């Protein structure tokens, strides 16, 4: 269905016209027909932003309320076994030092199960939550290294059919 938009056909099931802002809405990484997404759509201007704040809780849970008690999460990073980036990048060539595996959406379970990745989960969502635009993360961290980089990703954990 989504490939028809790349062939110059603009009257598909979702996009009836070409707008000023064109966005590809990603769906399930495996392309299951029952999941929404994987289509192009257009806007004349960006929709008004809606801010959703999530807070890290004890037990590696995300919640809409700040934590009632302080807690921490730790991990040990091994630079000789770097954490791979799976998916995300739509241009798997150029100046990238690390080959990107699975451009676009990809199953993150293998990466999230690593000992050097800390995962916080929210409860099941009652409805789809489109994420478009700027995403921010405020982290309060300490490190035993002189320089440390942190990467925050958002993953959709969906039921496997």
Rosetta constraint file for C-alpha pairs under 8 A:
AtomPair CA 1 CA 39 HARMONIC 7.61 0.50
AtomPair CA 2 CA 6 HARMONIC 7.71 0.50
AtomPair CA 2 CA 38 HARMONIC 6.33 0.50
AtomPair CA 2 CA 39 HARMONIC 5.07 0.50
AtomPair CA 2 CA 40 HARMONIC 6.97 0.50
AtomPair CA 3 CA 7 HARMONIC 7.02 0.50
AtomPair CA 4 CA 8 HARMONIC 7.21 0.50
AtomPair CA 4 CA 9 HARMONIC 5.94 0.50
AtomPair CA 4 CA 12 HARMONIC 7.31 0.50
AtomPair CA 5 CA 9 HARMONIC 5.32 0.50
AtomPair CA 5 CA 10 HARMONIC 6.10 0.50
AtomPair CA 5 CA 12 HARMONIC 7.17 0.50
AtomPair CA 5 CA 40 HARMONIC 7.16 0.50
AtomPair CA 10 CA 15 HARMONIC 6.27 0.50
AtomPair CA 10 CA 16 HARMONIC 5.82 0.50
AtomPair CA 10 CA 17 HARMONIC 6.02 0.50
AtomPair CA 10 CA 18 HARMONIC 7.10 0.50
AtomPair CA 11 CA 15 HARMONIC 6.11 0.50
AtomPair CA 11 CA 16 HARMONIC 4.61 0.50
AtomPair CA 11 CA 17 HARMONIC 6.93 0.50
AtomPair CA 12 CA 16 HARMONIC 6.45 0.50
AtomPair CA 14 CA 39 HARMONIC 7.29 0.50
AtomPair CA 14 CA 40 HARMONIC 7.20 0.50
AtomPair CA 14 CA 41 HARMONIC 6.39 0.50
AtomPair CA 15 CA 40 HARMONIC 6.59 0.50
AtomPair CA 15 CA 41 HARMONIC 5.11 0.50
AtomPair CA 15 CA 42 HARMONIC 6.58 0.50
AtomPair CA 17 CA 42 HARMONIC 7.24 0.50
AtomPair CA 18 CA 22 HARMONIC 7.29 0.50
AtomPair CA 18 CA 42 HARMONIC 5.98 0.50
AtomPair CA 19 CA 42 HARMONIC 4.81 0.50
AtomPair CA 19 CA 43 HARMONIC 5.13 0.50
AtomPair CA 19 CA 44 HARMONIC 5.11 0.50
AtomPair CA 20 CA 42 HARMONIC 7.01 0.50
AtomPair CA 20 CA 43 HARMONIC 6.09 0.50
AtomPair CA 20 CA 44 HARMONIC 4.85 0.50
AtomPair CA 20 CA 45 HARMONIC 6.84 0.50
AtomPair CA 21 CA 42 HARMONIC 5.54 0.50
AtomPair CA 21 CA 43 HARMONIC 5.07 0.50
AtomPair CA 21 CA 44 HARMONIC 6.04 0.50
AtomPair CA 21 CA 45 HARMONIC 6.54 0.50
AtomPair CA 21 CA 46 HARMONIC 7.41 0.50
AtomPair CA 22 CA 40 HARMONIC 6.97 0.50
AtomPair CA 22 CA 41 HARMONIC 5.88 0.50
AtomPair CA 22 CA 42 HARMONIC 4.42 0.50
AtomPair CA 22 CA 43 HARMONIC 6.46 0.50
AtomPair CA 23 CA 40 HARMONIC 5.66 0.50
AtomPair CA 23 CA 41 HARMONIC 5.47 0.50
AtomPair CA 23 CA 42 HARMONIC 6.13 0.50
AtomPair CA 24 CA 38 HARMONIC 6.84 0.50
AtomPair CA 24 CA 39 HARMONIC 5.65 0.50
AtomPair CA 24 CA 40 HARMONIC 4.32 0.50
AtomPair CA 24 CA 41 HARMONIC 6.38 0.50
AtomPair CA 25 CA 37 HARMONIC 5.40 0.50
AtomPair CA 25 CA 38 HARMONIC 5.38 0.50
AtomPair CA 25 CA 39 HARMONIC 5.41 0.50
AtomPair CA 25 CA 40 HARMONIC 6.08 0.50
AtomPair CA 25 CA 41 HARMONIC 7.33 0.50
AtomPair CA 26 CA 37 HARMONIC 5.02 0.50
AtomPair CA 26 CA 38 HARMONIC 4.51 0.50
AtomPair CA 26 CA 39 HARMONIC 6.92 0.50
AtomPair CA 26 CA 105 HARMONIC 7.25 0.50
AtomPair CA 27 CA 31 HARMONIC 6.91 0.50
AtomPair CA 27 CA 35 HARMONIC 6.48 0.50
AtomPair CA 27 CA 36 HARMONIC 5.62 0.50
AtomPair CA 27 CA 37 HARMONIC 3.77 0.50
AtomPair CA 27 CA 38 HARMONIC 4.86 0.50
AtomPair CA 27 CA 105 HARMONIC 7.94 0.50
AtomPair CA 28 CA 32 HARMONIC 6.32 0.50
AtomPair CA 28 CA 35 HARMONIC 6.03 0.50
AtomPair CA 28 CA 36 HARMONIC 7.39 0.50
AtomPair CA 28 CA 37 HARMONIC 7.07 0.50
AtomPair CA 28 CA 38 HARMONIC 7.74 0.50
AtomPair CA 28 CA 105 HARMONIC 7.50 0.50
AtomPair CA 28 CA 158 HARMONIC 7.87 0.50
AtomPair CA 29 CA 105 HARMONIC 4.92 0.50
AtomPair CA 29 CA 106 HARMONIC 5.23 0.50
AtomPair CA 29 CA 107 HARMONIC 6.46 0.50
AtomPair CA 30 CA 106 HARMONIC 7.79 0.50
AtomPair CA 31 CA 35 HARMONIC 7.52 0.50
AtomPair CA 31 CA 38 HARMONIC 7.61 0.50
AtomPair CA 43 CA 47 HARMONIC 7.96 0.50
AtomPair CA 52 CA 64 HARMONIC 7.97 0.50
AtomPair CA 53 CA 64 HARMONIC 6.12 0.50
AtomPair CA 54 CA 62 HARMONIC 5.87 0.50
AtomPair CA 54 CA 63 HARMONIC 5.32 0.50
AtomPair CA 54 CA 64 HARMONIC 4.79 0.50
AtomPair CA 54 CA 65 HARMONIC 7.07 0.50
AtomPair CA 54 CA 66 HARMONIC 7.87 0.50
AtomPair CA 55 CA 62 HARMONIC 5.38 0.50
AtomPair CA 55 CA 63 HARMONIC 5.24 0.50
AtomPair CA 55 CA 64 HARMONIC 6.09 0.50
AtomPair CA 55 CA 65 HARMONIC 6.29 0.50
AtomPair CA 55 CA 66 HARMONIC 5.38 0.50
AtomPair CA 55 CA 67 HARMONIC 6.83 0.50
AtomPair CA 56 CA 60 HARMONIC 6.61 0.50
AtomPair CA 56 CA 61 HARMONIC 5.93 0.50
AtomPair CA 56 CA 62 HARMONIC 4.84 0.50
AtomPair CA 56 CA 63 HARMONIC 6.65 0.50
AtomPair CA 56 CA 66 HARMONIC 7.51 0.50
AtomPair CA 56 CA 67 HARMONIC 6.91 0.50
AtomPair CA 56 CA 120 HARMONIC 6.79 0.50
AtomPair CA 57 CA 61 HARMONIC 5.03 0.50
AtomPair CA 57 CA 62 HARMONIC 5.88 0.50
AtomPair CA 57 CA 63 HARMONIC 6.86 0.50
AtomPair CA 57 CA 66 HARMONIC 7.56 0.50
AtomPair CA 57 CA 67 HARMONIC 5.28 0.50
AtomPair CA 57 CA 71 HARMONIC 7.32 0.50
AtomPair CA 58 CA 67 HARMONIC 7.51 0.50
AtomPair CA 58 CA 69 HARMONIC 7.86 0.50
AtomPair CA 58 CA 70 HARMONIC 7.84 0.50
AtomPair CA 58 CA 71 HARMONIC 5.81 0.50
AtomPair CA 58 CA 72 HARMONIC 7.60 0.50
AtomPair CA 60 CA 73 HARMONIC 7.91 0.50
AtomPair CA 60 CA 119 HARMONIC 6.57 0.50
AtomPair CA 60 CA 120 HARMONIC 4.46 0.50
AtomPair CA 60 CA 121 HARMONIC 6.51 0.50
AtomPair CA 61 CA 120 HARMONIC 4.95 0.50
AtomPair CA 61 CA 121 HARMONIC 4.91 0.50
AtomPair CA 61 CA 122 HARMONIC 5.75 0.50
AtomPair CA 62 CA 120 HARMONIC 5.77 0.50
AtomPair CA 62 CA 121 HARMONIC 5.38 0.50
AtomPair CA 62 CA 122 HARMONIC 4.55 0.50
AtomPair CA 62 CA 123 HARMONIC 7.69 0.50
AtomPair CA 63 CA 122 HARMONIC 6.30 0.50
AtomPair CA 73 CA 118 HARMONIC 7.22 0.50
AtomPair CA 74 CA 118 HARMONIC 7.60 0.50
AtomPair CA 75 CA 115 HARMONIC 6.81 0.50
AtomPair CA 75 CA 116 HARMONIC 5.30 0.50
AtomPair CA 75 CA 117 HARMONIC 7.07 0.50
AtomPair CA 75 CA 118 HARMONIC 7.17 0.50
AtomPair CA 76 CA 115 HARMONIC 7.54 0.50
AtomPair CA 76 CA 116 HARMONIC 5.66 0.50
AtomPair CA 77 CA 82 HARMONIC 7.72 0.50
AtomPair CA 77 CA 116 HARMONIC 5.46 0.50
AtomPair CA 78 CA 82 HARMONIC 6.42 0.50
AtomPair CA 78 CA 116 HARMONIC 7.91 0.50
AtomPair CA 83 CA 111 HARMONIC 7.05 0.50
AtomPair CA 83 CA 116 HARMONIC 7.38 0.50
AtomPair CA 83 CA 117 HARMONIC 7.86 0.50
AtomPair CA 84 CA 111 HARMONIC 6.87 0.50
AtomPair CA 85 CA 100 HARMONIC 6.41 0.50
AtomPair CA 85 CA 101 HARMONIC 7.01 0.50
AtomPair CA 85 CA 111 HARMONIC 7.91 0.50
AtomPair CA 86 CA 100 HARMONIC 6.41 0.50
AtomPair CA 86 CA 101 HARMONIC 5.17 0.50
AtomPair CA 86 CA 102 HARMONIC 6.03 0.50
AtomPair CA 86 CA 103 HARMONIC 7.47 0.50
AtomPair CA 86 CA 106 HARMONIC 6.16 0.50
AtomPair CA 86 CA 107 HARMONIC 7.61 0.50
AtomPair CA 86 CA 108 HARMONIC 6.69 0.50
AtomPair CA 86 CA 111 HARMONIC 7.70 0.50
AtomPair CA 87 CA 100 HARMONIC 6.63 0.50
AtomPair CA 87 CA 101 HARMONIC 5.84 0.50
AtomPair CA 87 CA 102 HARMONIC 4.65 0.50
AtomPair CA 87 CA 103 HARMONIC 4.36 0.50
AtomPair CA 87 CA 104 HARMONIC 4.91 0.50
AtomPair CA 87 CA 105 HARMONIC 5.16 0.50
AtomPair CA 87 CA 106 HARMONIC 4.99 0.50
AtomPair CA 88 CA 102 HARMONIC 7.89 0.50
AtomPair CA 88 CA 103 HARMONIC 5.74 0.50
AtomPair CA 88 CA 104 HARMONIC 4.67 0.50
AtomPair CA 88 CA 105 HARMONIC 5.81 0.50
AtomPair CA 88 CA 106 HARMONIC 7.57 0.50
AtomPair CA 89 CA 100 HARMONIC 7.00 0.50
AtomPair CA 89 CA 103 HARMONIC 5.27 0.50
AtomPair CA 89 CA 104 HARMONIC 5.85 0.50
AtomPair CA 90 CA 103 HARMONIC 5.30 0.50
AtomPair CA 90 CA 104 HARMONIC 5.58 0.50
AtomPair CA 91 CA 103 HARMONIC 7.35 0.50
AtomPair CA 92 CA 96 HARMONIC 7.83 0.50
AtomPair CA 92 CA 99 HARMONIC 7.03 0.50
AtomPair CA 92 CA 100 HARMONIC 5.89 0.50
AtomPair CA 92 CA 103 HARMONIC 6.72 0.50
AtomPair CA 93 CA 99 HARMONIC 7.95 0.50
AtomPair CA 102 CA 106 HARMONIC 6.01 0.50
AtomPair CA 108 CA 112 HARMONIC 5.99 0.50
AtomPair CA 108 CA 155 HARMONIC 7.38 0.50
AtomPair CA 109 CA 113 HARMONIC 5.99 0.50
AtomPair CA 110 CA 114 HARMONIC 6.91 0.50
AtomPair CA 111 CA 117 HARMONIC 7.32 0.50
AtomPair CA 112 CA 117 HARMONIC 5.86 0.50
AtomPair CA 112 CA 118 HARMONIC 7.38 0.50
AtomPair CA 112 CA 119 HARMONIC 6.64 0.50
AtomPair CA 113 CA 117 HARMONIC 7.16 0.50
AtomPair CA 125 CA 129 HARMONIC 7.83 0.50
AtomPair CA 137 CA 152 HARMONIC 7.28 0.50
AtomPair CA 143 CA 148 HARMONIC 6.93 0.50
